[in-house]
Every structure is written in structure tokens, then in C-alpha cells.
Amino acid sequence: MSERPELQPPQPTRSLKHLGILIGKWAMLGTHPAFPSAAYGSSTFEWLAEDALLIWHFDWEEPGPPSAVSVIGRDDSADACCVLYSDERGVGRIYQMKLEGSVWKMWRESTGFSQQMTGTFSDDAKTISVHGQLSHDGSNWEQDLDVTYSRQK
């Protein structure tokens, strides 16, 4: 009778360990041209599968942007990560994402509605300043959601 080896949890081929800088709870302060005043919320990043899949919850107070959840992972053949986004409106989107050094980028190219955002970490990694833009034609960009993330835990 042969013994079956213990099953190991899934292991990433290409680790997302560098995304560990995001892990934790963050307060959010957002501004958007459609809102008359700042929006407040909280965001949490945690491993769904250590170094392989990251889950990102963000909850905004009313009135504000939609609350949402995203799962971040990577195709073995790609440099960028994929972000699967779903919000309380029932909107689902797929973004590409990179985090290199202190710069966090996320983008989506789609006919009629493309988005891009660039975030910069403070030297102590306790703040991320994000500037978002959108485009309806892929050429002309306008302000979208800007968010300041402040580390809570």
C-alpha cells in the first residue's frame, strides 16, 4: 500500500510577494469631479493565497464612489498583474497592474471608457497618493478618482 504524500497548497510560479507593501488596512480620502466634496472610506488588502492571490476590499461612505472587491493575481507569462474588479452596482472590470519600487500603476483599455491610475508611496510607505484619469476615446484624458490612502494597521 503506497502512502499518498501530503497535499501542498497552491504555489505561485511567479510570486506576488512584492505586493506585500499593500497588506493591511488603509483610510481613504477621495476626490472626483462628480462629487461636491471629498469622499471617505477604508480599504483592506490581504492574501487570499500567500504570495499568489491578493484580495482588495474598499468601502466608501455615502455619497461616494461605489464600494467594491478585487482579486489580484498574475498570469505566468505576463509581467503585469490582473485585477478582477466587481462593485456594488454590478459592474465588473479587468485591469492590468504593476507595482515597481514606490510606483503603483493600474490601467484598463476599453473602447469608449479607458482608465489609468498612478499611485506613489511615501518614503515610509504609510501613504499612497493616487491620481486617476479616464478617457472616452483613448487619446484625451480627464480627471477621474484621486485617492489618498493612509495606513491604519
N, C-alpha and C positions, 0 to 999 in steps of 0.2 A: 504494500500500500504506500503510494507516494504522498508525501506531505505537500500541501499547497503553500507556497510562500505567502507571507503577509502582503496584503494589497497596500500599495503606497498611494497617497493622494496624488492627483494630477500634478505634474511638474511642468512648469513653463519651459519651452525650448529657448526662448529669449526672455529673460527676466524683466519685470517692470519695477524692480527694486528702486530705481531712481525716482519713481513716483512717491516713494515713502515720505518725501518732504511735505506732501499734501495731507498725510494721515492726521486726523484729529477733527476738532470742532472749530468752526470759524463763524464770527459775526459778519454779516454782510450789510453794506450800505450801498445802495444802487441809485443811479440817476438815469433817466430815459426821457427823450423829448416828449413822449406821450403822457408823462406823469407830471402834475404840477409841483410836486415836492418829492423829496428823497424817499426811497423805499427801504425798509429794514427787514432783515431776515437772518437765517442761520443756515449753515452748510456743514455737512459732515462727510468726510472721506474715510472709508475703512476697507480692509482687504476682504473680498469675498472668497478668494483663494490666494493664499500668501504668495506675493511676488508675481501672480499670474493674472488676476482679475481684481479690479478696484470698483467699489460701488460708491456713488456720489449722490447724496440726498441734498436737495436745497428746498427750503421752505421760506416763502415770503409772506409777510404780513399784508393784510388788505389796506388800502389798494396797493397793488404792486404787480410785478411780473408773475407769471404762473409758477407754482411750486412744481418740482419735477424730481425725477430719479434718472440716473445714468449708470451704465455699466461700461467700464473702460478695460479694453484688452488689446491684444495685438495679433495680427496675422504673422506667422513665422517669416514670411517672405517680404514684409514691409517694414520700413523704418518708423513710420508714423503709427500711432495707436488709433484704434477705432473707438468712438464714443457713441453708444446706443442711448438715445435720449427719449424720454417719454414724460409728458406733463399732464397736469390735471384737466386740460382742455381736450385731451385725447390726441394731441399732436405727437408724432414720432419722427425723429430725425437721426441721421447718421453723420457724425462729424469726424474729421481727422484731427489728431492732436499730437503735439511734440512738447517735451519739456527738456530743455537743454540749458544747463547751468542755472541762471536765475531768470530765464525767459520761458514762459508758458504760452504756447500758441494753439489755437483751435480754429478750424475753418470748415466750411461747407460750401461746395459749389453746386448750385441747382438752378435750372432755368427759371427765371422770374424772381428768385429770392435766395441770394447767397449771403453768407455771414462769415465774419472773421473776428477774432479777438486776440489781443496780445496782452499778457499779464507779466508784470515784473515783480520779483520778490525783493523785499528789503534785505539789507545785509544780514540782519539777524533772523530772517525767514519768518518773522511774526506778522508781516503784512504783505499782501499781494495787491497791486494796483492794476486793474484790468480795463482796457479800452476796447469797446466793441463797435463794429461797423456792419452795415448791411448794404446790399446792392440789388436793384431790381433788373439791371441789365448786364452785370458782370464787369462794368467799366467805371461807373460813377458810384462812389461810396459815400454814405452819410452815417451820422452817429446812430448807434444802437445803444444797447445797455452798457453802461460803465459801472463797475463794481469795485469797491474796496473791501477786501477780506482781511479781518483781524483775527489772529489766532486766539482761541479761547482755552483750549486744552491741548 
